[in-house]
Amino acid sequence: MGTRDQGTNGDAAEAGGVSTDGWTLPTLVRHAAVTHADREFLAFEDGRTLSFAELDSHTDRLATALGDC
């Protein structure tokens, strides 16, 4: 199996993008929800879709519920 050099996140920042070095998964989801709120994150076989904003909302509710345990 071959490998592919994907560069580093620092390369993205140098190219004018956003560096995600040190970000956590919740931070990445929140950033995607802010920058791509209505963009489709996931499409199910039955035709339902989930946007980045909906993903963020669902993960917030899950985190709150887990914190209340």
MOPAC internal coordinates of N, CA, C and O (Angstrom, degrees):
PM7 1SCF
backbone

  N    0.0000 0     0.00 0     0.00 0    0    0    0
  C    1.4455 1     0.00 0     0.00 0    1    0    0
  C    1.5232 1   108.50 1     0.00 0    2    1    0
  O    1.2310 1   119.98 1   -48.30 1    3    2    1
  N    1.3155 1   117.63 1   131.70 1    3    2    1
  C    1.4583 1   121.96 1  -179.22 1    5    3    2
  C    1.5138 1   112.40 1   -83.62 1    6    5    3
  O    1.2310 1   121.43 1   -13.16 1    7    6    5
  N    1.3108 1   114.87 1   166.84 1    7    6    5
  C    1.4551 1   120.06 1   176.12 1    9    7    6
  C    1.5128 1   108.91 1  -118.07 1   10    9    7
  O    1.2310 1   121.08 1   -20.05 1   11   10    9
  N    1.2980 1   115.54 1   159.95 1   11   10    9
  C    1.4576 1   120.95 1  -179.81 1   13   11   10
  C    1.5153 1   109.06 1  -129.03 1   14   13   11
  O    1.2310 1   120.07 1   -50.47 1   15   14   13
  N    1.3114 1   117.46 1   129.53 1   15   14   13
  C    1.4580 1   121.70 1   178.32 1   17   15   14
  C    1.5154 1   108.65 1   -78.77 1   18   17   15
  O    1.2310 1   120.93 1   -65.26 1   19   18   17
  N    1.3259 1   115.82 1   114.74 1   19   18   17
  C    1.4630 1   120.26 1  -178.60 1   21   19   18
  C    1.5161 1   111.87 1   -99.83 1   22   21   19
  O    1.2310 1   119.63 1  -177.14 1   23   22   21
  N    1.2984 1   118.32 1     2.86 1   23   22   21
  C    1.4604 1   120.03 1  -179.20 1   25   23   22
  C    1.5157 1   110.64 1    75.24 1   26   25   23
  O    1.2310 1   121.43 1    15.46 1   27   26   25
  N    1.3277 1   114.86 1  -164.54 1   27   26   25
  C    1.4557 1   120.16 1   179.42 1   29   27   26
  C    1.5105 1   109.44 1  -123.23 1   30   29   27
  O    1.2310 1   120.87 1   -16.38 1   31   30   29
  N    1.3062 1   115.94 1   163.62 1   31   30   29
  C    1.4590 1   120.03 1   176.86 1   33   31   30
  C    1.5227 1   111.03 1   -65.45 1   34   33   31
  O    1.2310 1   120.50 1   152.41 1   35   34   33
  N    1.3149 1   116.64 1   -27.59 1   35   34   33
  C    1.4498 1   120.25 1   176.22 1   37   35   34
  C    1.5234 1   111.10 1   -61.51 1   38   37   35
  O    1.2310 1   120.69 1   146.18 1   39   38   37
  N    1.3325 1   116.28 1   -33.82 1   39   38   37
  C    1.4649 1   120.71 1   176.83 1   41   39   38
  C    1.5195 1   110.82 1   -60.75 1   42   41   39
  O    1.2310 1   120.03 1   140.91 1   43   42   41
  N    1.3279 1   117.54 1   -39.09 1   43   42   41
  C    1.4693 1   121.51 1  -179.86 1   45   43   42
  C    1.5263 1   110.32 1   -63.19 1   46   45   43
  O    1.2310 1   120.35 1   137.69 1   47   46   45
  N    1.3182 1   116.94 1   -42.31 1   47   46   45
  C    1.4687 1   120.20 1  -179.57 1   49   47   46
  C    1.5233 1   110.69 1   -65.24 1   50   49   47
  O    1.2310 1   121.00 1   140.26 1   51   50   49
  N    1.3253 1   115.68 1   -39.74 1   51   50   49
  C    1.4562 1   119.28 1   179.51 1   53   51   50
  C    1.5203 1   111.82 1   -66.37 1   54   53   51
  O    1.2310 1   120.45 1   151.90 1   55   54   53
  N    1.3323 1   116.75 1   -28.10 1   55   54   53
  C    1.4681 1   121.53 1  -179.42 1   57   55   54
  C    1.5245 1   111.57 1   -87.87 1   58   57   55
  O    1.2310 1   119.89 1  -171.63 1   59   58   57
  N    1.3258 1   117.81 1     8.37 1   59   58   57
  C    1.4584 1   121.14 1   178.85 1   61   59   58
  C    1.5149 1   113.69 1    95.56 1   62   61   59
  O    1.2310 1   119.78 1  -178.38 1   63   62   61
  N    1.3333 1   118.02 1     1.62 1   63   62   61
  C    1.4601 1   122.24 1   178.49 1   65   63   62
  C    1.5186 1   110.58 1   -87.79 1   66   65   63
  O    1.2310 1   120.94 1    15.77 1   67   66   65
  N    1.3099 1   115.81 1  -164.23 1   67   66   65
  C    1.4562 1   121.93 1   179.72 1   69   67   66
  C    1.5136 1   108.53 1  -106.37 1   70   69   67
  O    1.2310 1   120.20 1   -53.68 1   71   70   69
  N    1.3189 1   117.22 1   126.32 1   71   70   69
  C    1.4582 1   121.03 1   175.95 1   73   71   70
  C    1.5210 1   108.60 1   -79.62 1   74   73   71
  O    1.2310 1   120.83 1   -49.17 1   75   74   73
  N    1.3120 1   116.02 1   130.83 1   75   74   73
  C    1.4625 1   120.54 1   179.48 1   77   75   74
  C    1.5262 1   111.44 1  -108.27 1   78   77   75
  O    1.2310 1   120.12 1  -162.59 1   79   78   77
  N    1.3048 1   117.37 1    17.41 1   79   78   77
  C    1.4619 1   121.11 1   177.74 1   81   79   78
  C    1.5190 1   109.59 1   -56.42 1   82   81   79
  O    1.2310 1   120.50 1   -53.36 1   83   82   81
  N    1.3120 1   116.65 1   126.64 1   83   82   81
  C    1.4521 1   121.38 1   176.50 1   85   83   82
  C    1.5170 1   115.41 1    81.38 1   86   85   83
  O    1.2310 1   119.60 1  -179.30 1   87   86   85
  N    1.3274 1   118.38 1     0.70 1   87   86   85
  C    1.4658 1   120.23 1   179.53 1   89   87   86
  C    1.5222 1   109.90 1   -74.96 1   90   89   87
  O    1.2310 1   120.72 1   -29.17 1   91   90   89
  N    1.3269 1   116.22 1   150.83 1   91   90   89
  C    1.4548 1   121.76 1   174.49 1   93   91   90
  C    1.5292 1   108.94 1   -96.04 1   94   93   91
  O    1.2310 1   120.41 1   -13.70 1   95   94   93
  N    1.3205 1   116.83 1   166.30 1   95   94   93
  C    1.4588 1   120.29 1   178.60 1   97   95   94
  C    1.5289 1   111.88 1   -58.81 1   98   97   95
  O    1.2310 1   119.09 1   135.13 1   99   98   97
  N    1.3529 1   119.33 1   -44.87 1   99   98   97
  C    1.4707 1   118.32 1   177.07 1  101   99   98
  C    1.5298 1   113.14 1   -59.42 1  102  101   99
  O    1.2310 1   120.22 1   143.43 1  103  102  101
  N    1.3290 1   117.19 1   -36.57 1  103  102  101
  C    1.4593 1   120.40 1   178.49 1  105  103  102
  C    1.5239 1   111.02 1   -66.79 1  106  105  103
  O    1.2310 1   120.28 1   140.11 1  107  106  105
  N    1.3250 1   117.07 1   -39.89 1  107  106  105
  C    1.4602 1   121.17 1   177.82 1  109  107  106
  C    1.5242 1   111.54 1   -64.31 1  110  109  107
  O    1.2310 1   120.55 1   137.62 1  111  110  109
  N    1.3399 1   116.56 1   -42.38 1  111  110  109
  C    1.4713 1   120.64 1   178.60 1  113  111  110
  C    1.5220 1   109.85 1   -63.70 1  114  113  111
  O    1.2310 1   120.17 1   135.02 1  115  114  113
  N    1.3268 1   117.29 1   -44.98 1  115  114  113
  C    1.4636 1   120.66 1  -179.90 1  117  115  114
  C    1.5298 1   110.91 1   -62.38 1  118  117  115
  O    1.2310 1   120.20 1   137.79 1  119  118  117
  N    1.3242 1   117.22 1   -42.21 1  119  118  117
  C    1.4643 1   121.34 1   178.67 1  121  119  118
  C    1.5318 1   110.36 1   -62.19 1  122  121  119
  O    1.2310 1   120.34 1   135.48 1  123  122  121
  N    1.3180 1   116.96 1   -44.52 1  123  122  121
  C    1.4653 1   120.83 1   178.82 1  125  123  122
  C    1.5251 1   110.65 1   -63.27 1  126  125  123
  O    1.2310 1   120.10 1   142.30 1  127  126  125
  N    1.3340 1   117.41 1   -37.70 1  127  126  125
  C    1.4684 1   121.12 1   179.29 1  129  127  126
  C    1.5244 1   111.16 1   -66.04 1  130  129  127
  O    1.2310 1   120.63 1   143.44 1  131  130  129
  N    1.3132 1   116.40 1   -36.56 1  131  130  129
  C    1.4652 1   120.46 1   179.82 1  133  131  130
  C    1.5272 1   111.05 1   -73.48 1  134  133  131
  O    1.2310 1   120.53 1   137.46 1  135  134  133
  N    1.3158 1   116.58 1   -42.54 1  135  134  133
  C    1.4639 1   119.91 1  -174.68 1  137  135  134
  C    1.5245 1   114.37 1   -87.23 1  138  137  135
  O    1.2310 1   120.17 1   158.19 1  139  138  137
  N    1.3402 1   117.29 1   -21.81 1  139  138  137
  C    1.4745 1   121.24 1  -176.88 1  141  139  138
  C    1.5263 1   110.89 1  -136.78 1  142  141  139
  O    1.2310 1   119.68 1  -138.37 1  143  142  141
  N    1.3062 1   118.22 1    41.63 1  143  142  141
  C    1.4645 1   123.32 1  -170.41 1  145  143  142
  C    1.5242 1   114.33 1   -45.35 1  146  145  143
  O    1.2310 1   119.82 1   128.42 1  147  146  145
  N    1.3038 1   117.95 1   -51.58 1  147  146  145
  C    1.4600 1   120.96 1  -174.27 1  149  147  146
  C    1.5194 1   113.79 1   -91.45 1  150  149  147
  O    1.2310 1   120.30 1   177.58 1  151  150  149
  N    1.3159 1   117.03 1    -2.42 1  151  150  149
  C    1.4651 1   120.43 1  -179.89 1  153  151  150
  C    1.5310 1   109.78 1   -70.52 1  154  153  151
  O    1.2310 1   120.86 1   -36.70 1  155  154  153
  N    1.3123 1   115.97 1   143.30 1  155  154  153
  C    1.4572 1   121.57 1  -178.73 1  157  155  154
  C    1.5246 1   110.43 1   -69.42 1  158  157  155
  O    1.2310 1   121.07 1   -54.43 1  159  158  157
  N    1.3372 1   115.55 1   125.57 1  159  158  157
  C    1.4557 1   121.58 1   175.86 1  161  159  158
  C    1.5224 1   110.30 1   -92.83 1  162  161  159
  O    1.2310 1   120.70 1   139.81 1  163  162  161
  N    1.3451 1   116.26 1   -40.19 1  163  162  161
  C    1.4489 1   121.11 1  -173.88 1  165  163  162
  C    1.5178 1   109.62 1  -148.06 1  166  165  163
  O    1.2310 1   120.35 1   -40.76 1  167  166  165
  N    1.3219 1   116.94 1   139.24 1  167  166  165
  C    1.4625 1   121.96 1   175.39 1  169  167  166
  C    1.5209 1   108.36 1  -121.20 1  170  169  167
  O    1.2310 1   121.03 1   -50.46 1  171  170  169
  N    1.3306 1   115.64 1   129.54 1  171  170  169
  C    1.4540 1   121.17 1   179.66 1  173  171  170
  C    1.5230 1   109.88 1   -92.38 1  174  173  171
  O    1.2310 1   120.79 1   -20.83 1  175  174  173
  N    1.3255 1   116.09 1   159.17 1  175  174  173
  C    1.4631 1   120.88 1  -178.96 1  177  175  174
  C    1.5214 1   112.81 1   -60.58 1  178  177  175
  O    1.2310 1   120.02 1   151.74 1  179  178  177
  N    1.3414 1   117.56 1   -28.26 1  179  178  177
  C    1.4672 1   120.26 1  -177.85 1  181  179  178
  C    1.5288 1   112.66 1   -83.72 1  182  181  179
  O    1.2310 1   120.40 1  -175.06 1  183  182  181
  N    1.3426 1   116.84 1     4.94 1  183  182  181
  C    1.4601 1   120.70 1   176.79 1  185  183  182
  C    1.5180 1   114.84 1    98.69 1  186  185  183
  O    1.2310 1   120.01 1   166.33 1  187  186  185
  N    1.3377 1   117.58 1   -13.67 1  187  186  185
  C    1.4635 1   119.43 1   177.69 1  189  187  186
  C    1.5263 1   108.97 1   -69.23 1  190  189  187
  O    1.2310 1   121.09 1   -28.69 1  191  190  189
  N    1.3241 1   115.53 1   151.31 1  191  190  189
  C    1.4676 1   120.92 1   177.35 1  193  191  190
  C    1.5175 1   109.46 1  -130.49 1  194  193  191
  O    1.2310 1   121.36 1   -17.14 1  195  194  193
  N    1.3144 1   115.01 1   162.86 1  195  194  193
  C    1.4595 1   122.31 1   177.58 1  197  195  194
  C    1.5240 1   106.87 1  -132.76 1  198  197  195
  O    1.2310 1   120.47 1   -56.97 1  199  198  197
  N    1.3181 1   116.70 1   123.03 1  199  198  197
  C    1.4634 1   120.79 1   179.20 1  201  199  198
  C    1.5262 1   109.67 1   -85.83 1  202  201  199
  O    1.2310 1   121.07 1   -11.67 1  203  202  201
  N    1.3259 1   115.55 1   168.33 1  203  202  201
  C    1.4593 1   119.79 1   176.75 1  205  203  202
  C    1.5294 1   111.03 1   -62.08 1  206  205  203
  O    1.2310 1   120.04 1   141.98 1  207  206  205
  N    1.3284 1   117.53 1   -38.02 1  207  206  205
  C    1.4691 1   120.58 1   178.81 1  209  207  206
  C    1.5239 1   110.77 1   -65.78 1  210  209  207
  O    1.2310 1   120.36 1   140.31 1  211  210  209
  N    1.3268 1   116.92 1   -39.69 1  211  210  209
  C    1.4687 1   120.06 1   178.07 1  213  211  210
  C    1.5258 1   110.69 1   -67.02 1  214  213  211
  O    1.2310 1   120.25 1   140.07 1  215  214  213
  N    1.3268 1   117.13 1   -39.93 1  215  214  213
  C    1.4664 1   120.88 1   176.16 1  217  215  214
  C    1.5267 1   109.82 1   -58.48 1  218  217  215
  O    1.2310 1   120.37 1   134.13 1  219  218  217
  N    1.3110 1   116.90 1   -45.87 1  219  218  217
  C    1.4663 1   121.47 1   179.73 1  221  219  218
  C    1.5229 1   110.75 1   -60.54 1  222  221  219
  O    1.2310 1   120.53 1   136.02 1  223  222  221
  N    1.3138 1   116.60 1   -43.98 1  223  222  221
  C    1.4634 1   121.30 1   179.51 1  225  223  222
  C    1.5317 1   111.25 1   -62.65 1  226  225  223
  O    1.2310 1   120.63 1   134.43 1  227  226  225
  N    1.3223 1   116.40 1   -45.57 1  227  226  225
  C    1.4725 1   120.46 1  -179.97 1  229  227  226
  C    1.5230 1   111.20 1   -64.13 1  230  229  227
  O    1.2310 1   120.07 1   138.05 1  231  230  229
  N    1.3268 1   117.48 1   -41.95 1  231  230  229
  C    1.4589 1   119.68 1  -179.26 1  233  231  230
  C    1.5320 1   111.45 1   -69.14 1  234  233  231
  O    1.2310 1   120.15 1   146.49 1  235  234  233
  N    1.3328 1   117.32 1   -33.51 1  235  234  233
  C    1.4746 1   120.23 1   175.06 1  237  235  234
  C    1.5257 1   110.76 1   -63.18 1  238  237  235
  O    1.2310 1   120.82 1   135.09 1  239  238  237
  N    1.3263 1   116.05 1   -44.91 1  239  238  237
  C    1.4724 1   119.19 1   179.81 1  241  239  238
  C    1.5249 1   110.98 1   -64.56 1  242  241  239
  O    1.2310 1   120.34 1   139.30 1  243  242  241
  N    1.3370 1   116.95 1   -40.70 1  243  242  241
  C    1.4519 1   120.09 1   178.38 1  245  243  242
  C    1.5335 1   111.09 1   -62.78 1  246  245  243
  O    1.2310 1   120.53 1   135.04 1  247  246  245
  N    1.3266 1   116.59 1   -44.96 1  247  246  245
  C    1.4687 1   120.33 1   179.52 1  249  247  246
  C    1.5259 1   111.14 1   -61.96 1  250  249  247
  O    1.2310 1   120.62 1   140.11 1  251  250  249
  N    1.3243 1   116.43 1   -39.89 1  251  250  249
  C    1.4734 1   120.54 1   178.92 1  253  251  250
  C    1.5303 1   109.97 1   -64.52 1  254  253  251
  O    1.2310 1   120.59 1   135.11 1  255  254  253
  N    1.3245 1   116.47 1   -44.89 1  255  254  253
  C    1.4663 1   120.60 1   179.97 1  257  255  254
  C    1.5193 1   110.84 1   -63.09 1  258  257  255
  O    1.2310 1   119.98 1   138.55 1  259  258  257
  N    1.3301 1   117.64 1   -41.45 1  259  258  257
  C    1.4487 1   120.81 1   179.11 1  261  259  258
  C    1.5292 1   111.24 1   -67.46 1  262  261  259
  O    1.2310 1   120.67 1   145.33 1  263  262  261
  N    1.3236 1   116.32 1   -34.67 1  263  262  261
  C    1.4608 1   120.65 1   178.80 1  265  263  262
  C    1.5231 1   112.45 1   -68.84 1  266  265  263
  O    1.2310 1   120.80 1   154.57 1  267  266  265
  N    1.3359 1   116.08 1   -25.43 1  267  266  265
  C    1.4552 1   120.99 1  -179.66 1  269  267  266
  C    1.5268 1   112.57 1   -82.25 1  270  269  267
  O    1.2310 1   120.15 1   172.94 1  271  270  269
  N    1.3349 1   117.32 1    -7.06 1  271  270  269
  C    1.4816 1   121.19 1  -178.09 1  273  271  270
  C    1.4999 1   111.83 1   -76.19 1  274  273  271
  O    1.2310 1   120.10 1   180.00 1  275  274  273

